[in-house]
Amino acid sequence: MFKNQDTSVSKAKKAISDYKNAIGLPLGLAELMVFYCERASGFSDDVGLQDEGYFDALVRMFEQALKTISTLPEGRRPELFARLDAVRRISHNFGYGVGDDMGDLLAEYGITRAQ
């Protein structure tokens, strides 16, 4: 992280909300949500962030991404689900049960995951 770098979760979530309200295409929305999860988990892993509120927001977005992906045509789902599974694997490093919560959510949506 660089000095004076802004890492606002609320700004990232607002961008997703703005897209949903302006355009709202499910594929684009799913892509933004998965990208958010990738960046948020990667950032946490890179800097060793330990913030339960941040992780709660990540898990909520992970679940929203799963819900949105589930509305897409079958052919569009596997790549996005695989990217979320990669987020789950990284998130096991955080503690707080983040990776386990994500694994439970994947199971709820019938997604088989690599261990």
N, CA and C atoms as an extended XYZ file, in Angstrom:
345
Properties=species:S:1:pos:R:3:atomname:S:1:resname:S:1:resid:I:1 pbc="F F F"
N         0.847       -1.162        0.000 N   MET     1
C         0.000        0.000        0.000 CA  MET     1
C         0.897        1.230        0.000 C   MET     1
N         0.511        2.202       -0.776 N   PHE     2
C         1.289        3.427       -0.882 CA  PHE     2
C         0.765        4.484        0.080 C   PHE     2
N         1.636        5.390        0.457 N   LYS     3
C         1.253        6.483        1.339 CA  LYS     3
C         0.105        7.274        0.704 C   LYS     3
N        -0.883        7.585        1.511 N   ASN     4
C        -2.064        8.346        1.087 CA  ASN     4
C        -2.934        7.616        0.063 C   ASN     4
N        -2.744        6.314       -0.101 N   GLN     5
C        -3.565        5.548       -1.031 CA  GLN     5
C        -4.934        5.296       -0.398 C   GLN     5
N        -5.972        5.544       -1.141 N   ASP     6
C        -7.331        5.349       -0.665 CA  ASP     6
C        -7.756        3.915       -0.952 C   ASP     6
N        -8.193        3.196        0.057 N   THR     7
C        -8.630        1.812       -0.097 CA  THR     7
C       -10.053        1.647        0.424 C   THR     7
N       -10.940        2.492        0.000 N   SER     8
C       -12.293        2.549        0.525 CA  SER     8
C       -13.184        1.428       -0.012 C   SER     8
N       -13.676        0.602        0.905 N   VAL     9
C       -14.640       -0.431        0.548 CA  VAL     9
C       -15.930        0.220        0.065 C   VAL     9
N       -16.352        1.269        0.741 N   SER    10
C       -17.622        1.906        0.371 CA  SER    10
C       -17.576        2.491       -1.040 C   SER    10
N       -16.432        3.035       -1.442 N   LYS    11
C       -16.315        3.576       -2.808 CA  LYS    11
C       -16.372        2.460       -3.846 C   LYS    11
N       -15.744        1.337       -3.544 N   ALA    12
C       -15.782        0.203       -4.473 CA  ALA    12
C       -17.206       -0.335       -4.591 C   ALA    12
N       -17.884       -0.470       -3.459 N   LYS    13
C       -19.254       -0.959       -3.484 CA  LYS    13
C       -20.189        0.032       -4.176 C   LYS    13
N       -19.927        1.317       -4.024 N   LYS    14
C       -20.738        2.341       -4.695 CA  LYS    14
C       -20.589        2.240       -6.212 C   LYS    14
N       -19.382        1.969       -6.682 N   ALA    15
C       -19.166        1.814       -8.123 CA  ALA    15
C       -19.999        0.650       -8.665 C   ALA    15
N       -20.058       -0.437       -7.913 N   ILE    16
C       -20.863       -1.588       -8.327 CA  ILE    16
C       -22.345       -1.217       -8.318 C   ILE    16
N       -22.776       -0.534       -7.283 N   SER    17
C       -24.171       -0.094       -7.187 CA  SER    17
C       -24.531        0.869       -8.318 C   SER    17
N       -23.625        1.788       -8.625 N   ASP    18
C       -23.861        2.730       -9.724 CA  ASP    18
C       -24.012        1.993      -11.050 C   ASP    18
N       -23.172        0.993      -11.282 N   TYR    19
C       -23.275        0.195      -12.503 CA  TYR    19
C       -24.633       -0.509      -12.548 C   TYR    19
N       -25.010       -1.112      -11.422 N   LYS    20
C       -26.275       -1.840      -11.365 CA  LYS    20
C       -27.448       -0.918      -11.684 C   LYS    20
N       -27.421        0.287      -11.133 N   ASN    21
C       -28.511        1.237      -11.362 CA  ASN    21
C       -28.494        1.827      -12.769 C   ASN    21
N       -27.313        2.017      -13.345 N   ALA    22
C       -27.204        2.652      -14.658 CA  ALA    22
C       -27.404        1.667      -15.800 C   ALA    22
N       -26.768        0.520      -15.709 N   ILE    23
C       -26.787       -0.436      -16.815 CA  ILE    23
C       -27.426       -1.742      -16.384 C   ILE    23
N       -26.911       -2.301      -15.316 N   GLY    24
C       -27.513       -3.460      -14.681 CA  GLY    24
C       -27.464       -4.772      -15.421 C   GLY    24
N       -26.607       -4.907      -16.413 N   LEU    25
C       -26.500       -6.191      -17.100 CA  LEU    25
C       -25.914       -7.220      -16.134 C   LEU    25
N       -26.579       -8.362      -15.961 N   PRO    26
C       -26.116       -9.341      -14.979 CA  PRO    26
C       -24.671       -9.808      -15.186 C   PRO    26
N       -24.248      -10.009      -16.434 N   LEU    27
C       -22.879      -10.462      -16.665 CA  LEU    27
C       -21.867       -9.409      -16.215 C   LEU    27
N       -22.108       -8.159      -16.557 N   GLY    28
C       -21.211       -7.090      -16.130 CA  GLY    28
C       -21.209       -6.923      -14.624 C   GLY    28
N       -22.376       -7.050      -14.019 N   LEU    29
C       -22.490       -6.940      -12.569 CA  LEU    29
C       -21.734       -8.076      -11.885 C   LEU    29
N       -21.894       -9.287      -12.393 N   ALA    30
C       -21.175      -10.433      -11.830 CA  ALA    30
C       -19.669      -10.240      -11.956 C   ALA    30
N       -19.225       -9.758      -13.099 N   GLU    31
C       -17.792       -9.516      -13.312 CA  GLU    31
C       -17.263       -8.498      -12.300 C   GLU    31
N       -17.990       -7.418      -12.094 N   LEU    32
C       -17.556       -6.405      -11.125 CA  LEU    32
C       -17.501       -6.970       -9.706 C   LEU    32
N       -18.489       -7.761       -9.349 N   MET    33
C       -18.518       -8.341       -7.999 CA  MET    33
C       -17.372       -9.321       -7.782 C   MET    33
N       -17.114      -10.157       -8.774 N   VAL    34
C       -16.003      -11.111       -8.662 CA  VAL    34
C       -14.681      -10.353       -8.613 C   VAL    34
N       -14.541       -9.337       -9.447 N   PHE    35
C       -13.321       -8.529       -9.445 CA  PHE    35
C       -13.114       -7.878       -8.076 C   PHE    35
N       -14.174       -7.351       -7.492 N   TYR    36
C       -14.098       -6.773       -6.139 CA  TYR    36
C       -13.549       -7.813       -5.163 C   TYR    36
N       -14.119       -9.020       -5.198 N   CYS    37
C       -13.673      -10.082       -4.284 CA  CYS    37
C       -12.205      -10.428       -4.512 C   CYS    37
N       -11.801      -10.490       -5.780 N   GLU    38
C       -10.394      -10.788       -6.087 CA  GLU    38
C        -9.467       -9.710       -5.543 C   GLU    38
N        -9.816       -8.463       -5.788 N   ARG    39
C        -8.955       -7.354       -5.339 CA  ARG    39
C        -8.949       -7.251       -3.820 C   ARG    39
N       -10.115       -7.392       -3.191 N   ALA    40
C       -10.197       -7.268       -1.731 CA  ALA    40
C        -9.424       -8.386       -1.040 C   ALA    40
N        -9.555       -9.608       -1.540 N   SER    41
C        -8.821      -10.715       -0.916 CA  SER    41
C        -7.331      -10.607       -1.208 C   SER    41
N        -6.976      -10.216       -2.422 N   GLY    42
C        -5.561      -10.045       -2.763 CA  GLY    42
C        -4.905       -8.963       -1.931 C   GLY    42
N        -5.617       -7.856       -1.734 N   PHE    43
C        -5.102       -6.766       -0.909 CA  PHE    43
C        -4.884       -7.248        0.525 C   PHE    43
N        -5.871       -7.921        1.075 N   SER    44
C        -5.761       -8.419        2.449 CA  SER    44
C        -4.592       -9.373        2.597 C   SER    44
N        -4.432      -10.237        1.617 N   ASP    45
C        -3.338      -11.206        1.656 CA  ASP    45
C        -1.984      -10.510        1.523 C   ASP    45
N        -1.903       -9.528        0.644 N   ASP    46
C        -0.637       -8.816        0.413 CA  ASP    46
C        -0.168       -8.022        1.622 C   ASP    46
N        -1.099       -7.340        2.291 N   VAL    47
C        -0.695       -6.445        3.385 CA  VAL    47
C        -0.952       -7.032        4.768 C   VAL    47
N        -1.530       -8.230        4.819 N   GLY    48
C        -1.793       -8.849        6.112 CA  GLY    48
C        -2.882       -8.150        6.908 C   GLY    48
N        -3.856       -7.603        6.205 N   LEU    49
C        -4.951       -6.885        6.857 CA  LEU    49
C        -5.739       -7.833        7.756 C   LEU    49
N        -6.040       -7.400        8.956 N   GLN    50
C        -6.849       -8.164        9.903 CA  GLN    50
C        -7.975       -7.265       10.403 C   GLN    50
N        -9.034       -7.189        9.639 N   ASP    51
C       -10.150       -6.303        9.963 CA  ASP    51
C       -11.446       -7.075        9.749 C   ASP    51
N       -12.107       -7.424       10.837 N   GLU    52
C       -13.299       -8.255       10.750 CA  GLU    52
C       -14.407       -7.605        9.924 C   GLU    52
N       -14.596       -6.296       10.046 N   GLY    53
C       -15.609       -5.601        9.256 CA  GLY    53
C       -15.317       -5.684        7.766 C   GLY    53
N       -14.047       -5.554        7.407 N   TYR    54
C       -13.609       -5.665        6.014 CA  TYR    54
C       -13.917       -7.067        5.499 C   TYR    54
N       -13.619       -8.080        6.325 N   PHE    55
C       -13.869       -9.458        5.911 CA  PHE    55
C       -15.365       -9.744        5.804 C   PHE    55
N       -16.158       -9.176        6.702 N   ASP    56
C       -17.612       -9.347        6.606 CA  ASP    56
C       -18.133       -8.780        5.287 C   ASP    56
N       -17.630       -7.604        4.901 N   ALA    57
C       -18.030       -6.993        3.628 CA  ALA    57
C       -17.610       -7.869        2.451 C   ALA    57
N       -16.431       -8.468        2.546 N   LEU    58
C       -15.943       -9.353        1.485 CA  LEU    58
C       -16.852      -10.572        1.347 C   LEU    58
N       -17.213      -11.191        2.462 N   VAL    59
C       -18.079      -12.374        2.412 CA  VAL    59
C       -19.463      -12.005        1.867 C   VAL    59
N       -19.981      -10.853        2.257 N   ARG    60
C       -21.284      -10.416        1.723 CA  ARG    60
C       -21.224      -10.222        0.206 C   ARG    60
N       -20.150       -9.607       -0.284 N   MET    61
C       -20.014       -9.411       -1.725 CA  MET    61
C       -19.836      -10.752       -2.428 C   MET    61
N       -19.109      -11.662       -1.810 N   PHE    62
C       -18.919      -13.010       -2.340 CA  PHE    62
C       -20.287      -13.671       -2.538 C   PHE    62
N       -21.152      -13.550       -1.538 N   GLU    63
C       -22.488      -14.138       -1.644 CA  GLU    63
C       -23.316      -13.446       -2.726 C   GLU    63
N       -23.242      -12.132       -2.803 N   GLN    64
C       -23.966      -11.404       -3.853 CA  GLN    64
C       -23.476      -11.826       -5.234 C   GLN    64
N       -22.174      -12.039       -5.360 N   ALA    65
C       -21.616      -12.493       -6.635 CA  ALA    65
C       -22.184      -13.864       -6.998 C   ALA    65
N       -22.238      -14.765       -6.027 N   LEU    66
C       -22.800      -16.096       -6.285 CA  LEU    66
C       -24.251      -16.004       -6.749 C   LEU    66
N       -25.035      -15.166       -6.088 N   LYS    67
C       -26.442      -14.998       -6.468 CA  LYS    67
C       -26.557      -14.480       -7.897 C   LYS    67
N       -25.735      -13.508       -8.232 N   THR    68
C       -25.788      -12.912       -9.569 CA  THR    68
C       -25.321      -13.903      -10.628 C   THR    68
N       -24.234      -14.609      -10.351 N   ILE    69
C       -23.718      -15.597      -11.303 CA  ILE    69
C       -24.767      -16.673      -11.565 C   ILE    69
N       -25.508      -17.048      -10.538 N   SER    70
C       -26.521      -18.096      -10.682 CA  SER    70
C       -27.638      -17.711      -11.641 C   SER    70
N       -27.784      -16.428      -11.938 N   THR    71
C       -28.812      -15.981      -12.881 CA  THR    71
C       -28.318      -15.994      -14.327 C   THR    71
N       -27.027      -16.206      -14.514 N   LEU    72
C       -26.436      -16.168      -15.857 CA  LEU    72
C       -26.682      -17.473      -16.596 C   LEU    72
N       -26.578      -17.449      -17.923 N   PRO    73
C       -26.658      -18.691      -18.692 CA  PRO    73
C       -25.563      -19.666      -18.235 C   PRO    73
N       -25.874      -20.945      -18.279 N   GLU    74
C       -24.954      -21.992      -17.803 CA  GLU    74
C       -23.528      -21.834      -18.330 C   GLU    74
N       -23.379      -21.491      -19.585 N   GLY    75
C       -22.054      -21.394      -20.191 CA  GLY    75
C       -21.183      -20.280      -19.640 C   GLY    75
N       -21.795      -19.301      -19.007 N   ARG    76
C       -21.054      -18.153      -18.460 CA  ARG    76
C       -20.607      -18.365      -17.016 C   ARG    76
N       -21.151      -19.358      -16.358 N   ARG    77
C       -20.922      -19.527      -14.926 CA  ARG    77
C       -19.573      -20.120      -14.524 C   ARG    77
N       -19.081      -21.169      -15.191 N   PRO    78
C       -17.899      -21.873      -14.670 CA  PRO    78
C       -16.674      -20.995      -14.417 C   PRO    78
N       -16.343      -20.100      -15.324 N   GLU    79
C       -15.158      -19.256      -15.134 CA  GLU    79
C       -15.310      -18.364      -13.904 C   GLU    79
N       -16.485      -17.783      -13.743 N   LEU    80
C       -16.714      -16.892      -12.599 CA  LEU    80
C       -16.713      -17.674      -11.286 C   LEU    80
N       -17.327      -18.863      -11.289 N   PHE    81
C       -17.291      -19.700      -10.087 CA  PHE    81
C       -15.856      -20.106       -9.749 C   PHE    81
N       -15.062      -20.424      -10.765 N   ALA    82
C       -13.660      -20.802      -10.529 CA  ALA    82
C       -12.878      -19.639       -9.923 C   ALA    82
N       -13.143      -18.442      -10.389 N   ARG    83
C       -12.463      -17.263       -9.825 CA  ARG    83
C       -12.858      -17.050       -8.369 C   ARG    83
N       -14.125      -17.283       -8.040 N   LEU    84
C       -14.543      -17.166       -6.642 CA  LEU    84
C       -13.924      -18.268       -5.790 C   LEU    84
N       -13.757      -19.447       -6.355 N   ASP    85
C       -13.101      -20.513       -5.598 CA  ASP    85
C       -11.651      -20.135       -5.296 C   ASP    85
N       -10.995      -19.458       -6.221 N   ALA    86
C        -9.627      -18.982       -5.966 CA  ALA    86
C        -9.625      -17.954       -4.833 C   ALA    86
N       -10.644      -17.108       -4.787 N   VAL    87
C       -10.785      -16.145       -3.688 CA  VAL    87
C       -10.943      -16.903       -2.367 C   VAL    87
N       -11.758      -17.944       -2.368 N   ARG    88
C       -11.958      -18.759       -1.164 CA  ARG    88
C       -10.640      -19.336       -0.667 C   ARG    88
N        -9.840      -19.865       -1.589 N   ARG    89
C        -8.557      -20.464       -1.188 CA  ARG    89
C        -7.644      -19.426       -0.538 C   ARG    89
N        -7.542      -18.251       -1.133 N   ILE    90
C        -6.719      -17.172       -0.564 CA  ILE    90
C        -7.254      -16.770        0.808 C   ILE    90
N        -8.567      -16.740        0.938 N   SER    91
C        -9.201      -16.231        2.152 CA  SER    91
C        -9.019      -17.143        3.358 C   SER    91
N        -8.603      -18.372        3.140 N   HIS    92
C        -8.287      -19.250        4.275 CA  HIS    92
C        -7.096      -18.713        5.060 C   HIS    92
N        -6.292      -17.852        4.455 N   ASN    93
C        -5.132      -17.270        5.140 CA  ASN    93
C        -5.521      -16.211        6.172 C   ASN    93
N        -6.737      -15.714        6.127 N   PHE    94
C        -7.114      -14.549        6.923 CA  PHE    94
C        -7.537      -14.865        8.346 C   PHE    94
N        -7.993      -16.075        8.603 N   GLY    95
C        -8.595      -16.345        9.899 CA  GLY    95
C       -10.037      -15.871        9.896 C   GLY    95
N       -10.614      -15.718       11.056 N   TYR    96
C       -11.992      -15.244       11.222 CA  TYR    96
C       -13.016      -16.136       10.516 C   TYR    96
N       -12.616      -17.302       10.019 N   GLY    97
C       -13.541      -18.192        9.330 CA  GLY    97
C       -13.957      -17.724        7.952 C   GLY    97
N       -13.217      -16.776        7.378 N   VAL    98
C       -13.601      -16.195        6.083 CA  VAL    98
C       -13.637      -17.268        4.993 C   VAL    98
N       -12.571      -18.032        4.859 N   GLY    99
C       -12.521      -19.073        3.837 CA  GLY    99
C       -13.582      -20.138        4.052 C   GLY    99
N       -13.825      -20.491        5.318 N   ASP   100
C       -14.863      -21.478        5.627 CA  ASP   100
C       -16.250      -20.953        5.258 C   ASP   100
N       -16.513      -19.687        5.584 N   ASP   101
C       -17.804      -19.090        5.215 CA  ASP   101
C       -17.998      -19.117        3.704 C   ASP   101
N       -16.947      -18.799        2.975 N   MET   102
C       -17.031      -18.813        1.511 CA  MET   102
C       -17.247      -20.229        0.995 C   MET   102
N       -16.575      -21.196        1.610 N   GLY   103
C       -16.768      -22.590        1.229 CA  GLY   103
C       -18.201      -23.040        1.459 C   GLY   103
N       -18.777      -22.623        2.587 N   ASP   104
C       -20.175      -22.952        2.876 CA  ASP   104
C       -21.106      -22.336        1.837 C   ASP   104
N       -20.821      -21.102        1.450 N   LEU   105
C       -21.648      -20.445        0.431 CA  LEU   105
C       -21.533      -21.155       -0.913 C   LEU   105
N       -20.328      -21.539       -1.294 N   LEU   106
C       -20.162      -22.285       -2.545 CA  LEU   106
C       -20.976      -23.573       -2.497 C   LEU   106
N       -20.936      -24.262       -1.359 N   ALA   107
C       -21.691      -25.509       -1.212 CA  ALA   107
C       -23.196      -25.258       -1.320 C   ALA   107
N       -23.677      -24.163       -0.737 N   GLU   108
C       -25.101      -23.818       -0.834 CA  GLU   108
C       -25.539      -23.654       -2.286 C   GLU   108
N       -24.637      -23.166       -3.119 N   TYR   109
C       -24.944      -22.957       -4.534 CA  TYR   109
C       -24.559      -24.165       -5.386 C   TYR   109
N       -24.168      -25.255       -4.719 N   GLY   110
C       -23.858      -26.488       -5.425 CA  GLY   110
C       -22.562      -26.461       -6.202 C   GLY   110
N       -21.644      -25.594       -5.795 N   ILE   111
C       -20.372      -25.469       -6.497 CA  ILE   111
C       -19.361      -26.394       -5.842 C   ILE   111
N       -18.826      -27.312       -6.624 N   THR   112
C       -17.775      -28.191       -6.142 CA  THR   112
C       -16.486      -27.415       -6.159 C   THR   112
N       -15.726      -27.506       -5.087 N   ARG   113
C       -14.504      -26.714       -4.987 CA  ARG   113
C       -13.299      -27.603       -4.789 C   ARG   113
N       -12.159      -27.084       -5.212 N   ALA   114
C       -10.885      -27.767       -4.983 CA  ALA   114
C       -10.456      -27.492       -3.556 C   ALA   114
N        -9.823      -28.430       -2.933 N   GLN   115
C        -9.345      -28.222       -1.560 CA  GLN   115
C        -7.953      -27.779       -1.533 C   GLN   115
